[in-house]
Amino acid sequence: MAKGKKRLEVIHLVCQETGDQNYTLRRKSGGEKLKLKKYSPRLRRHTVHVEKKK
């Protein structure tokens, strides 16, 4: 039997301090939630962004 393809899912990176959705990524499903330091335009500095599914 052939294996099914893993679909790419759209996720949003949300700033923990302001709650803004600043970035959108496409990645394979599964795995741990992302936590990245990204630039927040509202605060004008780098903050921690966490993954949120659409």
N, C-alpha and C positions, 0 to 999 in steps of 0.2 A: 504494500500500500504506500502511496505517496504521502509525504507529510504536508500539512497545510502551511501556507506562508505566514510568517509573522507580520502582522500589520503595523504600520507606523501610526502612532497616536499623537495628537496635538496636545501639548501641555503649555501652560502659562507659568512664568516665573513672577511671583508676587512679592513685593517688598514687605518685610516684616514690620518695618516702622511706620510706613504710610498706608499700606494696603493696596498700592497701585500695581496694576498689571503692566510691567514695563517690557517684558520680553516674551516671545513665543518660540517654541522649539518643536521639532518633530523627532520622536525617538521610538525605539522598539518598546513594546509593552513589557511589563514586568520589571523586576529589579527594585532597588530602594528609591525613596524619594530624593530628589536633588536638593542640595543646599549649596548655593554658590554666592560668592561676593561679586556683585555687579553694581554698575553705576546707577544711581537714582537721580534723575534730572530734577525732581522737585527739591530734594535736599542738597543737590550738587556735591555729593560724595558717594563713596562706595558703601553699600550696606548688604546685609544678608538677604538673599532672595530664596524662597522655597517654592517647590513645585505644587501646582494646583491643576487638576484635570478640568477640562471644559465642561 
